[in-house]
């Protein structure tokens, strides 16, 4: 099979830059990493960084997106170990908090990313990779009810998950914060499922 050598070289350069960026951003944070350090670790030129990512901020955005994608892929994988939709949702919540509490991912996604990317762009990442997963889980758990009803619950749960992760990231007693957050999220999830099941005729605009 023919392989375009220029394309192959470009892919190698991007992979090297993203690997270097991930290592540095996760361990030291965006503000304490210089562009020269990134290109030195990646073994490429500064020009390559600007050509592919338009600078350190663009590289950070790519690294953050990759991290968000991996985060939700791991959550989806964990959820498959459960036999019921409700169990899968609970397992997903637990796995999300486990991963979001890891120092490297926590620094990258829940401390630096909202500031570096800006809230709308960062929120868009979570919508792109997490919201669909939650909608699918809610629709399965609320099978037989209107899809919109499940989707509303998915939006509410996603917002709570994001706030919980950010609260834990900035808490002094992180272990305690995580325990409290998980307990609260489990109650919220059970409440959303119960409320939706008790109100099957829900429609937009209803009191």
Rosetta silent file (secondary structure, phi, psi, omega in degrees, C-alpha in Angstrom):
SEQUENCE: XXXXXXXXXXXXXXXXXXXXXXXXXXXXXXXXXXXXXXXXXXXXXXXXXXXXXXXXXXXXXXXXXXXXXXXXXXXXXXXXXXXXXXXXXXXXXXXXXXXXXXXXXXXXXXXXXXXXXXXXXXXXXXXXXXXXXXXXXXXXXXXXXXXXXXXXXXXXXXXXXXXXXXXXXXXXXXXXXXXXXXXXXXXXXXXXXXXXXXXXXXXXXXX
SCORE:     score description
SCORE:     0.000 S_00000001
   1 L     0.000  135.326 -178.658    0.000    0.000    0.000 S_00000001
   2 L   -73.796  133.688  177.687    1.310    3.431   -0.925 S_00000001
   3 L  -121.575  123.190  177.447    2.073    5.698    2.011 S_00000001
   4 L   -68.011  114.766 -174.893    2.569    9.393    1.503 S_00000001
   5 H   -64.031  -34.270  179.291    5.934   10.024    3.166 S_00000001
   6 H   -66.543  -42.500  178.252    5.088   13.653    3.882 S_00000001
   7 H   -64.901  -41.125  179.384    1.854   12.666    5.599 S_00000001
   8 H   -62.404  -43.555  179.035    3.636    9.960    7.567 S_00000001
   9 H   -64.774  -38.896  179.059    6.309   12.413    8.738 S_00000001
  10 H   -64.118  -41.521  178.916    3.614   14.914    9.724 S_00000001
  11 H   -64.553  -39.311  178.206    1.805   12.278   11.784 S_00000001
  12 H   -64.827  -40.698  179.826    5.039   11.336   13.554 S_00000001
  13 H   -63.818  -45.571  179.477    5.734   14.978   14.368 S_00000001
  14 H   -63.314  -41.175  179.199    2.245   15.529   15.765 S_00000001
  15 H   -63.647  -40.425  179.797    2.446   12.337   17.822 S_00000001
  16 H   -66.380  -41.919  179.830    5.824   13.393   19.255 S_00000001
  17 H   -66.342  -42.476 -179.020    4.565   16.862   20.121 S_00000001
  18 H   -69.206  -35.845  176.922    1.391   15.588   21.751 S_00000001
  19 H   -65.505  -43.169  179.102    3.285   12.977   23.770 S_00000001
  20 H   -66.434  -44.027  179.369    5.748   15.612   24.977 S_00000001
  21 H   -61.826  -43.623  179.605    2.986   18.088   25.695 S_00000001
  22 H   -60.326  -46.032 -179.471    0.990   15.545   27.640 S_00000001
  23 H   -60.386  -45.624 -176.694    3.969   14.598   29.798 S_00000001
  24 H   -74.724  -43.550 -178.681    4.860   18.193   30.602 S_00000001
  25 H   -66.490  -37.376 -178.522    1.351   19.597   31.007 S_00000001
  26 H   -71.583  -34.436 -175.180    0.240   16.742   33.255 S_00000001
  27 H   -89.152  -31.091 -174.326    3.253   16.904   35.546 S_00000001
  28 H  -122.430  -14.969 -179.833    3.887   20.651   35.763 S_00000001
  29 L    91.591  153.383 -174.527    0.861   22.465   34.438 S_00000001
  30 H   -58.694  -46.787 -173.545    0.388   24.690   31.410 S_00000001
  31 H   -64.311  -28.912 -175.255    1.757   27.924   32.906 S_00000001
  32 H   -95.491    9.683  179.680    5.060   26.365   33.994 S_00000001
  33 L  -114.523  129.129  178.217    5.875   24.752   30.649 S_00000001
  34 L   -97.631  153.878  179.941    7.634   26.659   27.903 S_00000001
  35 H   -58.809  -37.330 -179.806    7.328   26.041   24.185 S_00000001
  36 H   -63.272  -35.631  177.862   11.069   25.419   23.956 S_00000001
  37 H   -65.481  -40.413 -178.910   10.806   22.614   26.512 S_00000001
  38 H   -62.746  -49.938 -176.264    8.048   20.950   24.532 S_00000001
  39 H   -68.577  -31.778  178.160    9.923   20.966   21.231 S_00000001
  40 H   -66.196  -44.299  179.790   13.135   19.835   22.917 S_00000001
  41 H   -67.345  -36.315 -179.891   11.412   16.851   24.515 S_00000001
  42 H   -75.987  -19.460 -178.545    9.607   16.041   21.264 S_00000001
  43 L    74.254   32.098  178.869   12.831   16.317   19.263 S_00000001
  44 L  -127.978  178.195 -179.205   11.336   18.718   16.713 S_00000001
  45 L   -88.678  161.053  175.289   11.755   22.374   15.800 S_00000001
  46 H   -62.020  -34.392  178.060    9.811   25.299   17.205 S_00000001
  47 H   -60.593  -35.163  178.897    8.563   25.881   13.674 S_00000001
  48 H   -64.874  -38.859  178.294    6.938   22.440   13.703 S_00000001
  49 H   -60.470  -45.967 -177.952    5.005   23.359   16.835 S_00000001
  50 H   -74.359  -31.429  178.766    3.624   26.491   15.217 S_00000001
  51 H   -66.225  -43.545 -175.070    2.998   24.792   11.893 S_00000001
  52 H   -88.575  -30.812 -172.869    0.891   22.010   13.386 S_00000001
  53 H  -130.354   -0.696 -179.221   -0.686   23.715   16.418 S_00000001
  54 L    60.963   30.146  175.022   -0.083   27.450   16.098 S_00000001
  55 L   114.444 -175.429 -175.824    1.810   27.434   19.387 S_00000001
  56 H   -63.798  -38.217 -178.712    1.629   26.045   22.909 S_00000001
  57 H   -64.029  -41.857  178.782   -2.058   26.852   23.381 S_00000001
  58 H   -65.065  -38.651  176.921   -3.048   24.902   20.283 S_00000001
  59 H   -64.770  -42.133  179.110   -0.989   21.937   21.388 S_00000001
  60 H   -59.679  -41.923  179.730   -2.600   22.071   24.826 S_00000001
  61 H   -59.806  -41.361  178.956   -6.049   22.003   23.199 S_00000001
  62 H   -66.715  -41.578  179.305   -5.108   18.852   21.271 S_00000001
  63 H   -65.038  -42.540  179.700   -3.684   17.193   24.390 S_00000001
  64 H   -64.441  -40.276  178.829   -6.782   18.099   26.415 S_00000001
  65 H   -64.618  -41.932  177.328   -9.094   16.709   23.748 S_00000001
  66 H   -61.076  -40.289  179.537   -7.145   13.460   23.667 S_00000001
  67 H   -66.126  -40.877  179.412   -7.368   13.215   27.457 S_00000001
  68 H   -65.237  -39.689  179.119  -11.119   13.853   27.418 S_00000001
  69 H   -63.646  -45.015  179.473  -11.591   11.206   24.747 S_00000001
  70 H   -65.715  -39.068  179.510   -9.579    8.632   26.732 S_00000001
  71 H   -55.884  -50.517 -175.816  -11.431    9.517   29.937 S_00000001
  72 H   -76.440  -25.873  174.401  -14.832    8.742   28.484 S_00000001
  73 H   -66.038  -39.254  179.066  -13.604    5.669   26.611 S_00000001
  74 H   -69.276  -36.831  177.305  -12.460    4.224   29.946 S_00000001
  75 H   -63.737  -45.045  179.221  -15.778    5.111   31.559 S_00000001
  76 H   -60.692  -40.645  179.072  -17.662    3.367   28.754 S_00000001
  77 H   -64.069  -42.776  179.681  -15.452    0.312   29.136 S_00000001
  78 H   -63.212  -38.501 -176.804  -16.046    0.188   32.891 S_00000001
  79 H   -65.705  -25.215 -178.869  -19.799    0.463   32.417 S_00000001
  80 L   -68.676  -13.001  179.714  -19.864   -2.676   30.251 S_00000001
  81 L   -77.051  -11.698 -179.047  -19.053   -4.765   33.332 S_00000001
  82 L   -94.089  152.782 -175.721  -22.563   -4.117   34.699 S_00000001
  83 L   -98.380  -13.145  179.518  -25.613   -6.129   33.681 S_00000001
  84 L  -122.040  152.613  177.318  -28.279   -3.428   34.117 S_00000001
  85 H   -58.958  -40.031  178.689  -28.491    0.125   32.721 S_00000001
  86 H   -63.309  -44.315  178.378  -28.856    1.547   36.232 S_00000001
  87 H   -62.418  -37.968  179.164  -25.781   -0.381   37.373 S_00000001
  88 H   -64.501  -39.517  178.412  -23.853    0.847   34.341 S_00000001
  89 H   -65.354  -44.100  178.642  -24.695    4.466   35.161 S_00000001
  90 H   -63.690  -42.367  178.442  -23.596    4.057   38.777 S_00000001
  91 H   -64.137  -37.983  178.080  -20.382    2.349   37.693 S_00000001
  92 H   -63.040  -41.215  177.695  -19.766    5.141   35.207 S_00000001
  93 H   -61.177  -46.257  179.980  -20.135    7.782   37.917 S_00000001
  94 H   -62.123  -45.092 -178.901  -17.678    5.940   40.158 S_00000001
  95 H   -66.752  -36.832  176.387  -15.150    5.454   37.361 S_00000001
  96 H   -58.324  -47.385 -178.383  -15.431    9.094   36.324 S_00000001
  97 H   -67.554  -36.247  176.342  -14.555   10.235   39.836 S_00000001
  98 H   -59.626  -49.280 -177.083  -11.701    7.731   40.070 S_00000001
  99 H   -71.167  -42.077 -177.958  -10.131    8.990   36.854 S_00000001
 100 H   -68.576  -15.744  178.794  -10.910   12.669   37.443 S_00000001
 101 L   -93.133   -5.518  175.886   -9.194   12.433   40.842 S_00000001
 102 L   -69.268  128.447 -172.294   -5.892   11.200   39.402 S_00000001
 103 H   -51.335  -43.273 -176.649   -3.459   14.139   39.860 S_00000001
 104 H   -65.653  -48.643 -179.356   -2.184   14.243   36.269 S_00000001
 105 H   -68.823  -37.657  179.330   -5.612   14.156   34.635 S_00000001
 106 H   -59.751  -46.455  179.651   -7.046   16.424   37.293 S_00000001
 107 H   -62.345  -45.227 -175.556   -4.413   19.090   36.622 S_00000001
 108 H   -67.451  -53.515 -170.401   -4.820   18.848   32.865 S_00000001
 109 H   -90.592  -31.691 -171.408   -8.601   18.693   32.471 S_00000001
 110 H  -113.777   -2.718  173.565  -10.111   20.227   35.585 S_00000001
 111 H  -113.868  -58.421 -175.094   -7.590   22.868   36.638 S_00000001
 112 H   -80.478  -43.738 -171.309   -5.808   24.134   33.516 S_00000001
 113 H   -57.840  -44.445  179.609   -8.196   23.343   30.667 S_00000001
 114 H   -60.474  -32.275 -179.815  -11.122   25.586   31.697 S_00000001
 115 H   -80.016  -47.485 -175.812   -8.721   28.544   31.958 S_00000001
 116 H   -68.772  -45.296 -176.689   -6.518   27.868   28.927 S_00000001
 117 H   -83.077  -24.953 -170.428   -9.294   26.847   26.542 S_00000001
 118 L    89.417  146.776 -174.317  -12.000   29.085   27.963 S_00000001
 119 H   -57.157  -47.116 -177.908  -15.207   27.785   29.466 S_00000001
 120 H   -60.322  -43.373 -178.929  -17.247   27.393   26.228 S_00000001
 121 H   -67.654  -41.180  179.776  -14.512   25.416   24.435 S_00000001
 122 H   -66.337  -42.289  178.769  -13.798   23.256   27.478 S_00000001
 123 H   -64.218  -34.707  177.667  -17.501   22.604   28.044 S_00000001
 124 H   -62.836  -36.155  177.065  -17.790   21.712   24.375 S_00000001
 125 H   -61.545  -45.120 -178.844  -15.185   18.982   24.823 S_00000001
 126 H   -67.033  -37.311  176.138  -17.178   17.394   27.606 S_00000001
 127 H   -62.142  -42.325 -174.592  -20.346   17.626   25.564 S_00000001
 128 H   -65.149  -39.120 -174.139  -18.618   15.998   22.586 S_00000001
 129 H  -106.465  -24.808 -176.534  -17.291   12.990   24.463 S_00000001
 130 H  -102.688  -34.919 -173.563  -19.389   12.665   27.610 S_00000001
 131 H   -65.603  -42.623  179.362  -22.900   13.826   26.823 S_00000001
 132 H   -60.877  -38.563  179.004  -23.612   11.201   24.182 S_00000001
 133 H   -63.409  -44.504 -179.979  -22.457    8.490   26.552 S_00000001
 134 H   -67.889  -39.503  177.973  -24.763    9.734   29.301 S_00000001
 135 H   -60.220  -43.702  179.367  -27.703   10.103   26.941 S_00000001
 136 H   -60.538  -45.708 -179.837  -27.258    6.525   25.811 S_00000001
 137 H   -63.687  -42.642  179.944  -27.116    5.304   29.400 S_00000001
 138 H   -67.178  -39.087  179.920  -30.151    7.309   30.477 S_00000001
 139 H   -64.504  -36.638  176.981  -32.180    6.187   27.472 S_00000001
 140 H   -69.446  -41.338 -178.680  -31.458    2.559   28.306 S_00000001
 141 H   -69.843  -27.487 -178.339  -32.263    3.068   31.983 S_00000001
 142 L  -112.512   37.538 -179.025  -35.479    4.890   31.106 S_00000001
 143 L   -55.577  134.636 -179.662  -36.527    2.640   28.241 S_00000001
 144 L    98.778  -15.642  177.153  -40.113    3.258   27.215 S_00000001
 145 L   -97.943  162.224  179.440  -40.081    6.918   28.208 S_00000001
 146 L   -57.178  139.738 -178.932  -39.619    9.842   25.769 S_00000001
 147 H   -58.662  -36.442 -179.420  -36.028   10.265   24.629 S_00000001
 148 H   -60.208  -36.497 -179.864  -36.158   13.950   25.545 S_00000001
 149 H   -62.767  -44.343  177.550  -36.890   13.027   29.135 S_00000001
 150 H   -66.160  -37.980 -177.842  -33.755   10.871   29.314 S_00000001
 151 H   -66.593  -39.169  176.650  -31.709   13.559   27.551 S_00000001
 152 H   -60.472  -44.758  178.864  -32.707   16.223   30.079 S_00000001
 153 H   -62.427  -37.804  178.663  -31.593   13.919   32.889 S_00000001
 154 H   -63.993  -42.181  177.668  -28.291   13.309   31.057 S_00000001
 155 H   -61.422  -43.914 -179.177  -27.645   17.068   30.806 S_00000001
 156 H   -64.657  -43.311 -179.814  -28.337   17.538   34.512 S_00000001
 157 H   -66.726  -40.569  179.009  -26.091   14.650   35.517 S_00000001
 158 H   -60.944  -43.923  177.871  -23.269   15.822   33.245 S_00000001
 159 H   -59.489  -40.864  179.222  -23.370   19.275   34.796 S_00000001
 160 H   -66.871  -39.131  178.652  -23.192   17.745   38.259 S_00000001
 161 H   -62.974  -43.896  179.597  -20.268   15.509   37.276 S_00000001
 162 H   -61.800  -47.938 -179.674  -18.298   18.466   35.920 S_00000001
 163 H   -62.662  -39.092  179.078  -18.907   20.557   39.027 S_00000001
 164 H   -62.929  -45.008 -179.252  -17.973   17.641   41.274 S_00000001
 165 H   -62.778  -41.407 -179.672  -14.685   17.058   39.431 S_00000001
 166 H   -70.533  -35.806  177.305  -13.756   20.742   39.599 S_00000001
 167 H   -64.295  -44.934  178.111  -14.723   20.955   43.265 S_00000001
 168 H   -61.817  -42.327 -177.521  -12.529   17.959   44.095 S_00000001
 169 H   -60.263  -31.179 -177.031   -9.645   19.399   42.042 S_00000001
 170 H  -103.778    2.111 -179.158   -9.629   22.591   44.124 S_00000001
 171 L   -78.773  148.791  175.991  -10.448   21.037   47.506 S_00000001
 172 L   -74.931  -46.158  178.511   -7.818   20.865   50.235 S_00000001
 173 L   -97.547   82.343 -171.060   -9.040   17.499   51.521 S_00000001
 174 H   -65.743  -38.592 -179.131   -9.425   15.797   48.149 S_00000001
 175 H   -63.868  -44.061  178.364  -10.174   12.306   49.443 S_00000001
 176 H   -65.021  -41.142  179.872  -13.008   13.569   51.643 S_00000001
 177 H   -61.695  -41.003 -179.821  -14.330   15.737   48.836 S_00000001
 178 H   -64.987  -42.489  179.270  -14.400   12.780   46.487 S_00000001
 179 H   -61.304  -43.992  179.683  -16.305   10.598   48.970 S_00000001
 180 H   -66.348  -40.186 -179.622  -18.875   13.328   49.533 S_00000001
 181 H   -64.555  -43.358 -178.981  -19.169   14.007   45.815 S_00000001
 182 H   -64.210  -41.824  178.908  -19.713   10.348   44.971 S_00000001
 183 H   -62.333  -43.326  179.706  -22.396    9.963   47.609 S_00000001
 184 H   -66.091  -40.537  179.890  -24.160   13.084   46.367 S_00000001
 185 H   -66.559  -37.238  177.396  -23.932   12.060   42.724 S_00000001
 186 H   -64.089  -41.627  177.721  -25.352    8.628   43.470 S_00000001
 187 H   -64.774  -41.068  178.950  -28.315   10.220   45.240 S_00000001
 188 H   -62.279  -45.976 -179.931  -28.792   12.621   42.349 S_00000001
 189 H   -60.586  -47.086  179.221  -28.696    9.803   39.795 S_00000001
 190 H   -62.088  -38.208  178.576  -31.203    7.719   41.731 S_00000001
 191 H   -65.374  -42.043  178.498  -33.404   10.787   42.115 S_00000001
 192 H   -63.028  -42.846 -179.726  -33.307   11.552   38.389 S_00000001
 193 H   -66.860  -41.105 -179.399  -34.185    7.988   37.492 S_00000001
 194 H   -69.082  -43.590 -178.429  -37.000    7.818   40.024 S_00000001
 195 H   -64.149  -40.074  179.451  -38.429   11.216   39.108 S_00000001
 196 H   -66.594  -42.971 -179.795  -38.414   10.401   35.411 S_00000001
 197 H   -65.683  -31.683 -179.176  -40.056    7.015   35.938 S_00000001
 198 H   -79.538  -13.106 -176.717  -42.731    8.616   38.145 S_00000001
 199 L  -129.049   63.170 -175.686  -43.538   11.253   35.515 S_00000001
 200 L   -65.607  -17.608 -177.708  -43.743    9.443   32.169 S_00000001
 201 L   -93.389    9.931 -179.724  -45.974   12.128   30.655 S_00000001
 202 L   -51.218  138.531  172.536  -43.362   14.880   31.097 S_00000001
 203 L  -146.476  154.415 -178.492  -43.189   17.345   28.222 S_00000001
 204 L   -55.645  135.538  176.576  -41.309   20.649   27.672 S_00000001
 205 L    92.399   -8.161  178.008  -43.024   23.584   29.299 S_00000001
 206 L   -72.830  143.921  175.302  -44.934   21.537   31.860 S_00000001
 207 L   -70.396    0.000    0.000  -44.851   22.838   35.426 S_00000001
